[in-house]
Structures are given as C-alpha cells and as structure tokens.
C-alpha cells in the first residue's frame, strides 16, 4: 500500500496502488486490464478518493475501466452515488464503466438492490 496523497507504480509499472491513511480502504489499478480493484470500506473519505481514481484511471472517461468490488466490506449510499455518477459520465462519453463483485457478497447484494448492472464472479 502507498501512503495517502501518493500514487506510485506497483510492480513492473503494470499498475498503481493507493491507500487512505487511518481508513480501511485501499485500491490498486492494473493498467494492462484497466481493472480498479477496491478493498475495505468505501466511507466518505474513501468515496472522494474513489471518485478521483475513476476520473484518473479512465483518463477523464476516455477509456473503459472495470471496478472490482469483490473485496469491499462497506458500501454505503455515498459510494453507490460515486459509482452511478461515474457510470453515467462514462456512458455519455461512450466508454462505459464496468462493475464486478463476487456472487453473494455485500457489494453484489448492494449493487443488485440499487439496480446497478454488474458482472459476478
């Protein structure tokens, strides 16, 4: 994990990793597959980071990104709002935003209840 405020290459330059200090949230981005993997709790502070990451890694919504929420333990309405807004922006740009969660997981149940289409593992 990388301390708050810094985003650094992870591994052989194939992705990036980000963590928020004092929060149970972390993420990593795989440049090769355009998958943003989110872990932990997406609370208010992490929601801001997630919004920034979606904009950054999608190159201001010029490329499709898939958000893997399989390891998320807390996904409140604020996080759903960030994802729904990002998806709407990506759809308008013609690139879309993919969402992924493990079948039966908290994230998968929340996405289903909120009516956000997603892939399941």
N, C-alpha and C positions, 0 to 999 in steps of 0.2 A: 504494500500500500504506500501511497505517496501522501505526505502531509498536506493539510488544507492549503489551498491557494496555489499549489504547484501541480502541474500535469507533466509527467515525464514519460518517455518511451519505456515500454516494458519488453524485456527480452531482446530479440534481434530487430527492433524497430518495427515489429509487426503490429503493435497495439499500444494502448495507453492505459494507465491505471490512475484512479483518483479516489481519495478518501476524505471524509469530512471529520476534522478533529472533534473529539468528545461526542461523536454520533455513531450509532450502529448502522452506518451506511458506507458502502464502497461500490465502486464500479470499475469496469475495465472495458476497453474498446479494442476489438480485433479489426484492424484495417483491412485485412485480406477478405474477410467475410462481411464486413460492415455490421457486426453484431455488438451492441452495447449491452453488457451483462451487468445487471444491478443486483446488489446483495444487501440484506439487512432491512432497515426501516427507512421508508421514504417519508419522513416527517416534514415539517415546514422548512427547516434549513436545507434538508436534502432535496426537497422539491425545487428550490431555487437552483441548486447545483444541477439537478436532472434537466431542468429546462435549458440551462446554459450548455450542457453536454449535448443535448439533442440538436441544438442550433449549430454548435461547433462541428460535431461529427457528421452531420448531414450536409455540411458546407452551406449553411443557410438554406437548407431544404432544396439543394440541387442534386442530391443523391439519396437513394433509399437507405434507411437504416432499420434494422430489426432490434427491438428491445427485448432482451431475455429477462423475464421477471421470475424465473423459476426459484431463485434463492431469496426472494423478498419475503420478509416476515411481518411487515406492517405496511399497508397500502391504503391510506385514508383518502377522503374525497379530494383533498388538495392534490395528491399525486395523480388521481384519475383526471382531474381538471388539466394538469400539465400534459398528460398523455393525449387526452382528447383534443386539446388545442393544438398540440404538435401534429397530431394526425390530420386535423382539418387543414393546417397550414401546408403540410406535405402533400395532401390530396389536391389542394388548389395549385400547387407547383407541379403536379403531375408525377411525383415520385413515390408517394405513399409512405406509410410508416408501419412496419410490421411489429406485432406484439406476440410474445411467446411465453407460455407458462406450462408447468407440469400439470397434467390431469389431476384434479382433486386438490391441488394446492390452494392456499389462501388467495394468491394472485389470480389463479384461474377462476375461482369462485367469484371474486370481486369483479373481474373483467366481464364474466357472464352476466352477473346481476346488473351491471351498468350498461350492458348492451354493446360493449366494445369487442369487435371481431378479433380473434386471436388464434394462433396455432397452439396445439398442445403436443407435449412430448409423451 
